[in-house]
Amino acid sequence: MNILDFVSGTISGWAVVAVGQPLDFVKVKIQTAKQASFSELQIIKDIYKTYGLKGFYRGSSSMLFGSSFIGGAEFLVYEWAKRMLHRRHAGEGEEMKVYDPAKLSLAEVGLAGGIAGAGVSFIYCPIEYAKIQKQLSPDRRHSSLGLLFRELFHNGFSNVYRGVLTTIVREFGGAIFYFGAYETIIRAFTGEHRENATSWMFLTAGALAGPCHSLFTYPVDSVKSNIQAGYTLRDSIKNSMKLSKMRGYKVVLSRSLLVSASSFWVY
């Protein structure tokens, strides 16, 4: 493990919140809306009318706090998992005794990503619970971070870990696609000469990896958002499967292009 992996991942996590939070609020409003008919533009207008420009960053304090750990922890565990998987090949020749991530198969890279994603799910779940509670609440007094600490003080961990299983499924499966797609694209650009990769290659690979994550995770993420908004599992699945909710793909794919590119580029 390398402290640089953690620091780089932490800064990367802050970049994700700064770039992606406005569209995340729109996404959550779509996922949890009760009415069958709505438009993305109308939701954006409603947010602006109710809260102003700063309203698009409602719930960001818990995400910024959590990203201090999530971004760093995810990349740290990702690099650790790759090194552990690489050790399995130590007996396959002298060249495999020296750690080289390029020697890992794409399946192994994806698995390392999945391990990292599942690990950080236990941090994601409570901070996203607080974020969603803030985004859907008219409360203007408390930040999402304040709501999280109040919830922990009064009710312990019971409520903040609502939706933890769906979070694990989302992060494990999504990270397999995310890191696997990223590595596939980088290798396509550089071949066996990864050291020649340029900033635009990292930016492009990151931007394209994001939608691969979102295409897989959006239905699960929608169920999770509804659970954390207070619905039962049955109602959450029913609400998420409405055809109108699939229109949220446009928002989540746009967001994923921005956050994924910024995440890997900053890292």
Buried (B, 14 or more C-beta within 10 A) or exposed (E): EEEEBBBBBBBBBBBBBBBBBBBBBBBBBBBBBEEEEBEBEEBBEBBEEEBEEEBBBBBBBBBBBBBBBBBBBBBBBBBBBBBEBBEEBEEEEEEBEEEEBBBBEEEBBBBBBBBBBBBBBBBBBBBBBBBBBBBBEEEEEBBBBBBBBEBBEEEEEEBBBBBBBBBBBBBBBBBBBBBBBBBBBBBEBBEEEBEEBEEEBBBBBBBBBBBBBBBBBBBBBBBBBBBBBBBEBEEBBEBBEBEEBBEBBEBBBBBBBBBBBBBBBBB
